[in-house]
Amino acid sequence: MKKANEAFGFTLAELLICLLILGEIATFTIPKLIISQQTSRYNAIVKEAIGSVSGQYQQMQAQGQISSSTKGYDVISQMNFISSSSSGSRLIDGAQGLTTTSCGSPAGCIFLHSGAAIRGGQYSFSGTNTTNAIGFLVDPDGGVTDGTTNGPGKSVSFFITYNGRLTTQGQASSGTIYYNGSYVVPDPSQDPPYFQW
């Protein structure tokens, strides 16, 4: 039989042990959650930017503004953006495996409301075959550079072919992208780990 004045509950030692266990669980799970959120955010920003560039390209194509001399910067310069730069001192992250790249002339960068920076390539289609392409870089963190070749916010390098097909260097097939006078060598390591179609 229980006495009327007996209290039930946890001792201070038991509470401290529970807090210690919860702290250990948080130590392992919170960083993974943060990285997962950042990965999803970067992927969404890049997909939105690529979609905007593609939409602008299709609009220009429908209006007869696309020719063999069209360059990547010609497309992005007609998009809606917050600011632009053609200054050589303004840098964005390069593609995976590269450090940084300049927004300097003859190519330039635009900065979107999503935080992305897009650099339009300086090379034209140089022809109207379905393999001829112009290139772009999309930096999901708007030019926050860390100087590394494989940091978390590396740019995605992508191409639009003359007929409007989109691809990245990591997704390209041999002989399908003709850019700057030669066929692009497919290289999956050029796509940052966070990027997925």
N, C-alpha and C positions, 0 to 999 in steps of 0.2 A: 504494500500500500504506500502511495506517495504522500509525502508530507505537504502541507498547504503552503509552506514558505519556500519550497524548492523551485528554482528558476531554471528554465531550459534555454539554451542558446549556444553560441560559439564562443570559444575562448579567444583571447587576443592572439595567441599563437596560431590557432586554426585560421583566423582571418588573415594573418600575415602570410601564411603558407598559400592561401587562395590567391591573394594579391600577387605573390611572387609567380605563381603558375600563370595567371592572366598576363602578367608583364612579359613572361617568356613567349607566350603565344603571340602577343602583339608585336614583339620584336621581329618575329619571322613573317607575319602576315601583312603588316601595314606597308613595308617597302614594296612588296609584290603588288599590292593593290594600287599604290601610287604609280608604279612603273606601268601597270596594265592600263590605268586611266590615261597616262601620257601617251602611250602607244596608240590607243584608240583615238585620242584627240588629234595627234599628228596625222594619222591615216585619214581621218575625216577631213581635216584641213586640206591635205594634198588632193584628195578626191574632188573636193569642191572646187579647188583652183584649176585642176585639170578639166573638169566639166565646164568651167567658165571659159577657159581658153578654147575648148572644143566648140562651145556654143558661138563664141565670137568668130571662129574660123568658118563655121557653117553659114553664119550670117553674111560674112564677107564673100564667101563662095557664091551664095545665092544672089548677091548684088553684083557679081562679076568683077570683084576687086582682087581676086587671087590670080597670080601669074607665076611663071617660072622664076621671076626675080623677087617674089615675096619672101621676106625674112621673118624670123620669129618675133623680132621686136615690132615689126609692122602690125602683127596681129594683136599683141598685148597693149600697144599704145592706143588702141581704139576701145579698150575695155573700160569699165567703171572701176576706178581705184582711188585710194585715199591720197597717195603721193607717188612720185616717181623719182628716179635718180639715174643720171648718166655720169656720175662722178666716180672717178677711179679710186677714190678714198673710201667709198661705201662698199662694204664687203658682205657677202652672204656665204653660207656653207656651200662647199662643193658637193659633188655626188659622193657616195660611199667610196672610200679609198683615196679621196682627195681632200685637201685641207679647205681652202677658201677660194672664192672667185670674186672678181670685181664687177661692179655695176657700170664700169667705165664704157665709154663710147668705143666702137660703133654699136655695141649691144647696150642695153639698159635694163633697169629693174623697175617694176611697179610693186606697190605695197597695198594689199587688200584689207578690207574690214575684218576679215577672219584672223589677221595676224600674219598671213603668208606673204612671202616675197616671191615674185616670179621674174626670172631673168629670161628675156627673149634672145635667142641665138642670133649671131651676126651673119650666118650663112643662109643663102637663099636655097630654094628648091633646085636650082640649076637644071631644070627639066620638068616635064609633066608626066613622067611615067608613074605608075602606082607605087613604085619603090622609092621615088624621090621624096625627101623629108626635110622638115625644118625642126630645130630643137629648142627645148626649154628646160630650165631648172626651176623647181618649186621648193623653196625653203619653208618648212612649216612653222618655224619660230621667228620668221620675219627678219632674218639677218643677225640673230644672236649667234655669234661664232665662238667656238672654243679652241680653234686651231688644231683639232685632232682630225685624223682621217676616218674615224669610225665612231664619233660621238652620237648622242641620242637624237639630235635634230638635224641629221644630214639631209641634203636636198635629194629629191627624186629627179632624175634626168629622164625626160620623155620626148617623144617624137610624134609629129603629125605628118602622115604621108600626104601626097598631093590629092589623093582621093578621100582624105579625111580620117583614115584609120589611125588610132592611138596605140602606142606601145612604149614600153621602157626598154632600156638596153638589156635589162635582166629578163624581159619577156620576149624579146625579139627572136626571130628565127633567122638562120643563115640566109643571106641574099635577099632579105625583105626590106631593109632600110638602107637607102643610099643617102649619105649625109656628108657634106663637105668634101666631095670628090672621091669617096670610097664607101664600100659597104661596111656597116657597123658590125663588129664582132659581138655576137651575143655573149653576155657575161652576167649570170645571175648574182654575182657578188657586188655588182654595181647598184642594185636596189637595196636601200636600207632595210634592216630587219623588221622595222615596224610596218613597212608598206606591203599591202596586199590589195589586189583588185577586188 
